[in-house]
Amino acid sequence: MEVAPTKASGPLCGLRVVELAGVGAAPFAAMLLADMGADVLCIDRPAHKPSVVPPDVDVLRRSRRSVAIDLRSKAGVRAVLDLAEQADILIEANRPGVTERMGLGPDQCWERNPRLVYGRLTGWGQAGPLSHTAGHDLSYIAITGALHAIGRHGQPPAVPVSFIGDFGGGALYLVMGILAAVFESGRSGRGQVVDAAIVDGAASLTTPLHGMMAAGLWRDERGVNLLDGGVPWYDVYETADGRWMGVGPIEPKFYRTFMTLLELDPDDQRRTPEQLPALRHEIQAAFARRTRDAWAKIFEGTDACVAPVLGLKEASEHPHLVARGTFVNDNAILQPAPAPRFSRTPTAIQLPPCLPGTHTREALLDWGVSDVDALIRSGAAVQR
C-alpha cells in the first residue's frame, strides 16, 4: 500500500481538500493544490473506469491519496459529509444539480461546516441556457472568441491542445478562486461557492486582445496581428531538416540582433504591410539554409528572442530546463515538476498516482471518520 509522506511540503500544508473525482481540468486543479502541500483526498468510485489514462500512470492524480466511496449509498454520502466537516475546500466537476441530488451540495455541506469553500468547475457554469448541456474544451473556447483568434490568415481556426479552455480558463481560475475564497473565509468564518466556468476563464484570457482592439491595435481576424503570426518577426519558420524555430523579436533592438544573426540586413525594417511578404520570404529562405539545432546554437544566449520548437520529450533535455529541474522523472514517469517555486516552503510531488481506493482505510482514519471498518464491510467504502 502507498502511504502518505511523513511530512508534506509546500505553502498549503495544513489545508484540507475533498475532491470528488472528475476528469480533465478538475484533477489538474486538485493536483496543483496537492503539489503545494494541501492534504487532498480524492473520492473515487469503487468501480473506477478510467476515461483515457490508467489511473496508476495518470500524473494528474499525483500528490494525493485515493479513497473509494460509493456515493449511491447513504453510508457513503454520510462519510463524505464527515470529511467535508473537517475540510477547508471541496472540489466537484459535475453538471449543475448533481451533487445536490447526491446529498452533497453546498447547503448540505454547510450544515456540517459553514466555513467550507465549495469549488465547482464546469464548462458552461452553474447558470445560463447551456449550463446543463455537454461540451468539451473546443466548445467552450469556440463561443468566447478565443478559438477564432488562433490560426493562419485565410485558414480555418487551428485546434489547440486543451491548455486554453480546460486547464487555463478552467483549472487555474478554479484554484485562484478557491484560494481567494479561503482567504476571505478566514476573516468571515463563512464559506461560499466558487463557480469556475471554463467559458468565463477562457474569455478572461482574451482580455489583452480586447484592450488592443479598443486601441485600434488588433483586428478581429486570424493571422493579421502582431502576436498571431501576422508579422514576419513573430512566427515559426521551418529549418533545413524539416523542424522549426520560434521567432519573436518584437522590439527594434531585439529585431536588429535577430536579423544580424540570421545573416540578413539589420537595418532592413520593411514595416509597411506591402513589404511584409518579401521580408517573410527572406526569413524563410534564411532558416532553410541550416538545421534547427544549428540555428539553436547560433541564437542561444542572445537577445534575438528565438528558440527551437521542441517536442515534449526533447523539452525535458534542454539545458536550461535541466538546470531548473523543470521536468522530473518520478515513479518512472517523466512529468513537469510542481510550479510555481517558493523560496521558503518548497513544493514537491507528495505521492505518485495510484489506483482508486489505495488509501481508503488510512485516509479515513486520519481524517477522523468513525466506523471505517463497518463502511468497508458494507461496501460503502472499498480498500484496494
Helices and strands as residue ranges (DSSP letters): E 16-20, H 25-35, E 39-44, G 59-61, E 65-69, H 74-86, E 89-92, H 98-102, H 106-110, E 117-122, H 137-143, G 147-149, I 163-172, H 173-188, E 193-197, H 198-205, H 207-214, E 235-238, E 244-247, H 252-261, G 273-275, H 276-287, H 292-299, E 306-308, H 312-315, H 319-324, E 327-330, E 333-336, H 360-366, H 372-378, E 381-382
